[in-house]
């Protein structure tokens, strides 16, 4: 039975150096993008006013920007929202005395000068201090989650596996945020919620793999750490694929038919599922191997009880 396992084992760890180099390049590119371009923070974090307007014909964004600039809204950010006939205009805070309704009415009135069919669909306002608080609390939420996960995995398994698990989660978070930076997608509270969900999803995969590795370290009579990890990853591959595929099917439905409101949320989760599955197989295990995890680290030490020899005497 053991020979059959060895014969059918997929050599995942044979590519660990290549995949680690690939992951390092992606992390560097993501950090560089976030440093140079930054994240396109939504109103939840920056504060300001968002006005959604509708047109009877496909909107000309260049013309809209020109009209707004002529009417005192030169700082407006204009983008399509859902369809070519719906436009979202974002404005920076304009002082505590200016109400969001007044700004919205002024903006719509300016647009109606060029197109009388324009109508306001929705208006939202977030104060700048609230946005800063949300940004700070969101960062603390992610940091707290990573620290708690580090402590849990170190207690449950072994500290090398804990470092590998947190490295995989850090990898997933940085790459997901890097995707939004590179594509200049709006980053708001729903995206932050999606990233926290990605952390949970990726951790679940990593825990399953780590548990099987620990079990095989104790049961399989092989001293080769790489081989035992390959066996464990092969055994959990079916479960990983089934979980990922069923999750992706739901997320694709949300991405295609869920509407613009949760489009970014579905995008973050779709990418997170792919990258989380990859990191559970390669990043977490590869980091543990690089840190020298061995069979002796996970085999419990048998403690000889005092008086055992005396009790065994007739």
N, C-alpha and C positions, 0 to 999 in steps of 0.2 A: 504493500500500500504506500509506503514511504517512497519507494522507487518510482511509483506511478506519479506521485506528487512532484518529485524532482524532474521527471521527464516532461510533465505538462506545465511546469512553472514558467511564467513570463519573466524575462530578465529585466525587470524595471530598473534596478539599480545600476545596470550597465551604462545607462545614459545619464546617470546622476550628475556628472561633471558638466556635460553639455547643457542639461536643463538648468542647473544652477547658474551657469554663465548667462544663459538666455534670460532667466529671471532677474539676474543682476542688471542686465542691460535694460530690461523693461522698467525696473525700479528707478534706475538712473534717469531714463527718459521721462518718466512720470514726475520725479522730483524736479528735474530741470524745467519741465513745462509749468508746473505749479509755481516755481520760483520766478520764471520769466513772464509768463502770461497770467498766472494766478487762476483763481476759480471765478466763474461767472456767478457770483452769489445772487440769490433771489432776494425779494423784499423781506423775507423772513429774517435775513441776516443783515442786510444793508439799511433797511428802513426806506420809506418813501411811499409813493402812490403808484398803483397799477390800474390802468384803465383799459378794459376790453371793449373794442368798438367793432361794429359790423358794417359791411359794405354790400351793396346790391350786385356789384361786379368784382372780379378779382382785383385785389388792392395793389397799387403801385407804391412800393415801400419808399422808393427814391423820392417820389412826388410828395408823399406824406411827410417825410423828414424835412423836405424843403419848406412845406407849408407851416409845419410846427416851428421851424427855426425862425421864420418870418414873423411869427406871433409870440415870440418870447419863450419858446420851448426848445431851445437849441441843444439842451442836455438830454433830450428824450431818447430813450432806447426803444426802437421800433422793430417788431418781429411778427411773423405770421403765427397764428395761434389756432392750430387744428386744421382749418381749411384756408384756401386762398382768399376768402372773403371775410375772414376774421383776423383782426390785428390786435396785438397786445402792446400797449405803450407804457413804459416804466419811467418814472420821474424821481429824481432825488428829493429828499425833504426840502420844503420851502418855508420853513419857519413854523412855530407853534400856533401862530394866529391864523394861518391859512388852512381852511378846512378841505378835506379830500373832495367833498361834493362840489365845492367851488372850483377846484382845479379841474375836476372831471368835466364840469359844464363849460369851462373856458376852453378846454382842449377840444371837446366835441364841437363847440361853436366855431373854433378855428378851422377844423376839418370840413365842416358843413359849408364853409365859404367856397371850397373847391368841389365838394360833392354833397349835394343836399340829401342824399339817401343815407348818410352816415347816422348811425344810432348807437347809443351807449348800451352795452350789455351788462357790464359788471365793473365795480370799482372797489379797490381794497387799499387800506392804508396801514402802515406799520411805522411806529416811531423809531428814530435812530437808536435811542438808548435800549429799547426792547430788542432791536436787531442785534446789538452788541452783546447783550445778555444771552440771547439764544445761541449766538456763535460760541461764546465761552462755555456755556452749559453743554452744548453739543460736543465740543472737544473733550470736556471732562467726562462725559458719558462714555465716549469711545475709550479713553485712557483707563477709566475705572473698569470697564469690561475686560480689557486686555490684562490688567493686573490680576483681577479675580480669576480669570482663566489660567494665568500662569500659576497661581497658588493652587488651584484645584487640580490641574494636571500633575504638578509636582507632588502633591499629596497622594493622588490616585495611582499614578504610575511611577515615574522617576524623573528627576530634574532635567535630564537630557531630553526626554520626550516633551517636557514642559517648554523648554527653550525652542524645540522644533515646532511645537504647536503654535506658540506665540509668533515665531518667525513666519509661519505660514499665514497667520491672521494679519500680521503687519504687511506681508506681501500682498494679500488680497485687498486690504484697505487702500494702500498706496496706489495699486494699479487701477482700482475702480475710480478713485479720485483723479488719477492721471488721465483716465479716459475722458472724464467730464471736462478737464482742463484742455486737453488736446482738441476735442471736438467743440469746445466752447458751449457746452450745454449748461442750462441753468441749474445751479446747486442750491436747493432749498431744504426745508425740514423733511419733506417726503423722501428726498435722496439720502439724507442722514439716517432716516428710519430704515431705508433699504440697505444701507451699509451695515447697520447694526444687525439686520436680518441676515446679511451675508456672513457676518462674523459667526452667528449662531449656526448657520448651515454648514459652513466650512469646519467649525469646531466639531459638529456632530460626526462628519466624515472622518476627521482626524482621530476622534475618540474611538470610533469603531476599528480603525486600522491599528491604533496603538494597543487596543485590547487584544486583538488577534495576534499581534507581534508578541505581546507578553505571554499569551497562552502557548504559542508555538515555541517560545524560548524555554518553556518549562516541559513541553511534551515531546518536541521533535529532537531526536538524538543526533544533532548536527552542531558542530562548534562554529560553523561559518555564519557570522552575523548577517552578511549580505544575502546569503542563501535563505536564511530564515525570513528575512524581510521580504524577499521576492515571493516566497511561498505565501506569506500572510497577505500581501497585496493581491496576489492571484486569487486567493480564496475569497477575498472581499470584493473582487472586481464586479461580479454579477450584481451584488447588492448596490454598489456604487452607481453602476450604469442605470439600473432600474429606477433608483431614487432620482438621479439627475434627469433622466428622460421624462419621467412623469411630472417633475417640477417644471421643466422647460416647456412642456406642452401647455401647462396652465399659464405660464408667463408669456408665451407667444400669443395666446388668446388675449391676454390683457394688453400686450403691446400693440396688437393690430386693431382690436375692437374696444379697448378700454377708454379711449378718448384722450385728449391732450392733457387732461388734469393728472393722470397717473402714467403718462408716457415716460417721463423721466424715471419714475419709480420702477416701472417694468424694465427699462433699459439697464438700470443699475443692478437689478436682481438677475436679469438674464446674463449679463457679463459676469456677475459675481458667482453664479452657479458654475459657469465654465471654469473660471479661474480658481474657484474654491475646490472643485474636483481635482484639477491639476495640482494644486498646492498640497492637497491631502496625500496624493500619491508620491509626489516628488520632493516638495520643499520640506515638509515636516520630517519625513523619514530620512532624507538626505542630510539634513542638519543634525539629526540624532546620530547618524553614522559618522559624520565628520567630527562630532564631539566625542567619539569613542565608546558609544554604548555597546555593551557586550552581554552575553548570556548570564554572566555572574551578577550583573546589576539588577536583574529582575527575578532571579531565583531566590526564594526566601531562605534565610539561614536558619537551620534547625538548631534550636537552643536545647542543650541537654539539661533536663530537670535535676535539681538537687535531690539527692537521696534515691535516685533511680536505681543505682546499684544495690542499695540497701533493701529496697522494696523487692528487688528481683531475687534476693537470697532466700533460700528455704527456711 
